[in-house]
């Protein structure tokens, strides 16, 4: 055992050096390592992230959500190229809990981000192909840190737009962008209390051609909805903008709002406090994942948990006592 440890540490150091040098292959290998479920790989991944921690945290982290058909991929492709043209290095990550069921990832088809996929200044990574939301989100957080350590200064995190995944992405980013379509009218009732409360900005896509008038009407509707709600921060009133991912119109203004938000949060001290809160949330989330992984991976524990589940289902023991019994198994 003692002979293997230095060799493993040497491999991790080599991988860390590759990331620091911005080598794409090293980043891909590192993210594959953190996505592995093998205990030895997970231990190596923890050591790697810890070693790279001083090089993380400087990127602009933007979460992007929107219903299917809103043009997320085209928006990310256009926005990403706009940023690259201005000297940024852009990483795109996905949080896709549905991939466990569908067998694929929302970003699996990189042809939907053809320009970014072809750029040396961009990196696109789909979410793990299986796993719970908590597991996928944890892996995405770690992947974000690795991208930052590798020199990417803008990280775009995409969610498929399913309730909990939106909350997870807003909890790991600095700015949460909600994309909408023109003609939103009826949708307003359904989203007022959910997505809109998380959003730092609402952007109406497809504001081009005959759609411009409809986009402006939708924007006015959303502005009205936002005035009713309490904003996430007292230092920022979420704006509503219109843009076209197809023509690029409005993309510069959209990005300027992201920067305005960052400046406002930094000036008030809220940026640093939100990042600190996120770090602690991540810790608890990962602890919960580790505990659940132990319950699932240990055959003897699994058998005991199944027996307890049956007793709860049949009303023989109370849920509270069952939870205490399972907690004792982890000690």
N, C-alpha and C positions, 0 to 999 in steps of 0.2 A: 504493500500500500504506500509506504513512504517513498518508494522509488518513482511512483506515478505522479505524486503531487507536484514536484518541480516541473515535470514535463507538461502537465496540464496548465500550470501557471504560465509557463513559457508560451504555450499556444494562445492563452488569453492575452498575454502581453503583445504577442505578434498581431493578434486580431485588433487589439486596442490601437496599436501603432498604425495599422492599416486604415482604421477609421479616422484617426487624427490627421492622416495624410490625405483623406478624402477619397480613398479607393472605393469605387462602386462595388466591386466583388466582395470586399471585406464587410461593407454595410449589409449586403444581401445575406452573407453567411451569418453575421451577427444577429440579424432579425430572425433568421431561421432557427438559430440557437435559442432565442428567447421564446419562440413559439413551440419549441419541443416540450413534450410532457415527460421526458425521461428525467429522473431525479438528478443524475450527474450533469445533464445539460442545464437543468434549472439552477443548480449550484454554480456552474460556470457562468451562466448568464448573470446571476446576481453579482458575482465578482467583477464581471466585465462592466456592468452598468455603474457599479461603485467606483471603479477605476476611472471611468469617463465622466463622472458627475461634475467635476469642476468645469468641464467644457460645455455643459448644458445650461438651458434656461434663458439664453439670450435671443432666441428666435421669436418671431411674431406667430402666435398660435391662433388659427382661425377655424372655428367649427362651421360647417355648411350643411344645411338641411333643406328639404323641400320634397313635395310629393312626386311620385313618378310622373315623368312627362314635363316637369318644370324646366328641365334643361340644366341639371346639375353638372353633368359631364362636360357639356359645351361651355358652361360658365367657368368651370375650373380650368379647362383647356385655354380659354381666352384670357382669363385673369392671370393664370400661371405664365403665359407667354408675355403678357404685359409687364409682369414683374421681372421676368428674366431679361427683357429688353432694357430694364432699368438697373441691371446689375445684381439682382437677387438670385439666390439658389433656392429652388422650390421643391419641397417634398409633399407628396399627396398620400395620405393614409385613409383607410376606410374602417368604420365600425359597422359591421353587417351581421347581426345575430341571426338573421334569416338564412345565412349561407349554410348553416348546419342542416337546414331542412332542404334547401334547394340544391345543395351539392356544389354550388359555385359562389363566386363573390360578385358583388355589384360592380367592382372594378376589374373583374377578371378579364374583360374584353378591353384591352388598352387601346384598341382602334378608336374607341369613343373619345379618347384624349390623344389623338394621333400626333398633334404638334408637340405636346409635352413629352409624350413617350419617346419621341425621336430626339429630344434635346439632351445635350450633355449636362445641362444645368438643372435638370429635373429628375426626380425619382418617384416612381409610382409603386405603391405596395398595397395589394388587397388585404382585407382582414383574414385571419386564420380561417381555413375552410370548414372548421367545425368548432363547437364550443358554446357555452352559455354566454349571455351578454356580459356578465361580470368578467369571465375569462378573456373574451375578445377585447373588452375595454382595457383590461390590465395589460394585455400584450400590446395594444395600440399605444398606451402611455409609454411603455418601455421602448417601443419602436421610435416614438417621437424623440425621446432622449438620445437614442443612437443617431438619428438623423441630425439632430442639433450638434452632437459631438463630431459628426462627419462634415460639418460646415454649412448645412442648410439653415438659412436664416428666416425662411417663411415655411411654416408647416400648415397645410390645409387638411383638416380632418373631416371626412365626409360621413354622414349618417344616412341610412335609407329612409329615415323619417318616421320611425315607429316610436311612439311615446317614450319608453324607458331609454332607448338608445340616444334620443335627443338630449335627455337629462345627463346621460353619461358623457356625451361629447361636450355639452356646455360646461360640465365640471372639469374638463381637462384642457379647455382652451381659454384664451384671453378675450376673444370676441366671437359671438355666436350670430351667424348670419342666416336668416330665413328667406328662402327664395319663394316667390309666389308668381302666379300667372294673372294676366289681365282678366277682368270679368269675375273678380273674386266674390262679389256680393253675398251669395248664399253661404259661402264657406265661412264667412266671418263669425257666424253664431257658433259654429263648432270649434273654432280654434282660439277664441278669445282668451279662455282661461288656461290653455295649455301652452302651445308653441309660442304665442305672442309674448307671454310673460317671460320666456327664456331669452327672447331675441334682443340683441343689441342693435340690430337694424333689420328692416324688412326691405327687400329689393324685388321689384316687379320686373320679371324678365319678359322678353319678346315685345319690348316697346319699340317696334319698327313697323314701317308700312301702315297698313290699315289699323293696326293694333294700338297705335300711339294714344289715340283718344281713350280707348278702353283702359289702357295701362294707367293713364292719368286719373281716371275715375276710380280705379281700384286703389291707387295710391292715396287718394283723398279718403276713401272708406277706411283704409288701414290707419291713417293718421287719426281719424275720429276714434277708432277703437283703442288706439294707444293712449289717447288723452284720458280715457275712462280708467285705465289700469295704472297701478303704481309701477314705476320703472324699477329695474333691478338695482339701480344705483342712483343716489341723490345727485351724483355729479354728471349724469348722462341721460338725456332724453332720447330714446331710440328714434332715429330718423327713418323716413320711408323714401326710397329713391326708385327711379325707373332706369332700366338699361336694356341693351340688346346684346346677348352673348354672341349672336350671329354676326352683327356688324361691328361690335366693340364699342358702340356708342354708350356713354355713361360709365364705362369700366373705370376710367381715371377718377371720376367723382366717387364711385363706390369705394375704391381703395383709399381715397383721401379721408373718407369717413372712418375707416378702420384706423388710420393714423391719428385722426382727431380724437378718437375714443382712447387710444393708447396714451396720448399726451394728457388728456383730462384725468385718466386713472392714475397716471404717474404723478401728476401735480398734486393730486389729493391724497396720495399715499395708499389709495385703494388697490392699485395694481399689485404692490408688494404683499399687501395683506391677503388679497385673493389667491395669489400664488402660494402663500404659506398655508392657507386653508386647504388648497387643493392637494398639497403634499401630504398633509395629515389624512385627508380623505382617502388618498391613494393607499397610504399605509394600511388603514383599516380595511379597505376593499381587498387588498392583497392578503391580509391576514385571514379574512373570511374565506377567500379562495383557497388558501393553503389548508385551512382546517377542513373544508369540504373535500379537497383533494385527498387528504388522509383518510377520511371516512369512506371515500370511494375506492381507494387503491388497496387498502388492507382487507384481505378476504375475510378474516375472522371478524373484523369490525363490521364489515358489510352484512354478514350473517346476523350479528347481534342487532344491528339497526333495523334490518328487515323484520326480525322477531318483535322488536319494540313497536314498529309501525303497525304490524298486525294487531298487537294488543291495544293500541290506541284506536284503530279502526273499529275494533269489536267492542270498544267501550270498557275494557278491563282495567286500563290505567289512564290517568288524566294526562293531557298533553303537556302540562307543566312538569309533572314528574318524569315523563318520557324525555323531555328536553334536558332535564337535569342529569338523567341517567346517561344520555348520549354525550353530554358535556364531560362527564366523568371518564368516559372512554378515551377522550383526547388528552387526559392528564398523564 
